[in-house]
Amino acid sequence: MTALREVNGLGGVLGIVVRDLDGRIVEERRVKNLITTAGRVALAQLMTGGASPGRLQIAVGGSGKETAPEQTALLDPLDIADATVPALGAAPPEDEAPPRVKATVQATLPARGSAGEVQALQEAGIVITLSNQQTVLYNRVTFPPINRSGNLELTLTWEVIF
């Protein structure tokens, strides 16, 4: 008899689309993330009734320093936007892996107009504010700099895998 073995790790991939004021795509990227320890604790609290969901946001920052599980905030936060969950469903199957679920979390950081300094973005994360007002950095990712001038819009789409 074959023993069942389930190995499901949390994961995620961030898709970044940079558009100019005419809506043309200037740049696209996809980057894998790290789930923070605080993010894992928040999921446990949500599952056990220790907290209930509140506000969901995606934040970007300017630090390219390595991502570590113990991080509780972006290292150089620059902007944040409310996020939505436009899709929730089955993740594409992997070879001989148990079924998984994918939630799509999305936010848009609008163009700020031509004024203002250029932001060198190098980090991003999903920020969850729980019902107990605790703010949690669920995950964090770093990437080579994206120079966001005032005339660029960023759409950040996270595929969160459970």
Secondary structure as UniProt FT lines:
FT   STRAND          11..19
FT   TURN            21..22
FT   STRAND          25..32
FT   STRAND          34..35
FT   HELIX           37..48
FT   STRAND          55..61
FT   TURN            69..70
FT   STRAND          77..82
FT   STRAND          84..90
FT   TURN            95..96
FT   STRAND          101..109
FT   STRAND          119..129
FT   TURN            131..132
FT   STRAND          135..137
FT   STRAND          139..148
FT   TURN            150..151
FT   STRAND          153..161
//
